[in-house]
Amino acid sequence: MQSFRKKGRALIADQQRTARSADAAIVMAERMATTRDGVVAYSQEVDAETDCYDEPTILYRSGLLPPELAA
């Protein structure tokens, strides 16, 4: 889960947060959406052996987001 806050004209990313499940990530993002300018929750598969990451799947988005995360 990644949240953002607006500072002047810039959109600043807060520290990323992890959740135990997709449902937990959505709940966390919905809560953060009330206090942040933008929030996105996503899931991403990781192969621990090869350290390869799949493309993230967006679970929830709200508010102001960088262009690469906007709908």
SULPECOR-V160461 format. One record per residue. RES is the residue in one small letter. SS is DSSP state (helix for helix, strand for strand, loop for the rest). PHI is phi in radians with two decimals (NA if undefined). OMEGA is omega in degrees with one decimal (999 if undefined). Layout:
res:RES ss:SS phi:PHI omega:OMEGA
res:RES ss:SS phi:PHI omega:OMEGA
//
This chain:
res:m ss:loop phi:NA omega:-179.1
res:q ss:strand phi:-2.22 omega:176.1
res:s ss:strand phi:-2.00 omega:-177.2
res:f ss:strand phi:-2.37 omega:174.0
res:r ss:strand phi:-2.30 omega:-178.9
res:k ss:strand phi:-1.59 omega:176.8
res:k ss:strand phi:-2.26 omega:-173.8
res:g ss:loop phi:1.17 omega:177.5
res:r ss:loop phi:-1.66 omega:-176.2
res:a ss:strand phi:-1.61 omega:174.4
res:l ss:strand phi:-1.88 omega:-173.6
res:i ss:strand phi:-1.79 omega:177.7
res:a ss:strand phi:-1.40 omega:172.0
res:d ss:loop phi:-1.41 omega:177.4
res:q ss:loop phi:-1.13 omega:177.9
res:q ss:loop phi:-1.14 omega:177.3
res:r ss:loop phi:-2.17 omega:177.3
res:t ss:loop phi:-1.92 omega:178.5
res:a ss:loop phi:-2.28 omega:-177.9
res:r ss:loop phi:-1.32 omega:-177.7
res:s ss:loop phi:-2.67 omega:177.2
res:a ss:helix phi:-1.10 omega:179.0
res:d ss:helix phi:-1.08 omega:179.1
res:a ss:helix phi:-1.13 omega:178.5
res:a ss:helix phi:-1.13 omega:179.3
res:i ss:helix phi:-1.15 omega:178.7
res:v ss:helix phi:-1.06 omega:179.3
res:m ss:helix phi:-1.08 omega:-179.6
res:a ss:helix phi:-1.14 omega:178.6
res:e ss:helix phi:-1.07 omega:177.7
res:r ss:helix phi:-1.17 omega:-179.1
res:m ss:helix phi:-1.16 omega:-178.3
res:a ss:loop phi:-1.09 omega:179.7
res:t ss:loop phi:-1.40 omega:-176.7
res:t ss:loop phi:-2.15 omega:-178.9
res:r ss:loop phi:-2.06 omega:179.7
res:d ss:loop phi:-1.34 omega:178.5
res:g ss:strand phi:-2.73 omega:-178.9
res:v ss:strand phi:-2.58 omega:172.4
res:v ss:strand phi:-2.40 omega:174.4
res:a ss:strand phi:-2.01 omega:-178.4
res:y ss:strand phi:-2.59 omega:173.0
res:s ss:strand phi:-2.07 omega:-177.6
res:q ss:loop phi:-2.66 omega:177.9
res:e ss:loop phi:-1.42 omega:179.5
res:v ss:strand phi:-2.25 omega:173.9
res:d ss:strand phi:-1.61 omega:-175.2
res:a ss:loop phi:-1.12 omega:-179.1
res:e ss:loop phi:-1.19 omega:-176.0
res:t ss:loop phi:-1.80 omega:-177.5
res:d ss:loop phi:1.02 omega:177.9
res:c ss:strand phi:-1.71 omega:-179.0
res:y ss:strand phi:-1.97 omega:172.2
res:d ss:loop phi:-1.35 omega:174.8
res:e ss:loop phi:-1.10 omega:178.9
res:p ss:loop phi:-1.20 omega:174.5
res:t ss:strand phi:-1.85 omega:-179.1
res:i ss:strand phi:-1.29 omega:179.5
res:l ss:strand phi:-1.77 omega:-175.0
res:y ss:strand phi:-2.79 omega:172.4
res:r ss:strand phi:-2.56 omega:-178.1
res:s ss:strand phi:-2.71 omega:172.5
res:g ss:strand phi:1.36 omega:-178.3
res:l ss:loop phi:-1.38 omega:-179.6
res:l ss:loop phi:-2.36 omega:173.7
res:p ss:loop phi:-1.05 omega:-176.5
res:p ss:loop phi:-0.92 omega:-177.7
res:e ss:loop phi:-1.22 omega:178.7
res:l ss:loop phi:-1.91 omega:-178.9
res:a ss:loop phi:-1.27 omega:-176.9
res:a ss:loop phi:-1.15 omega:999
//
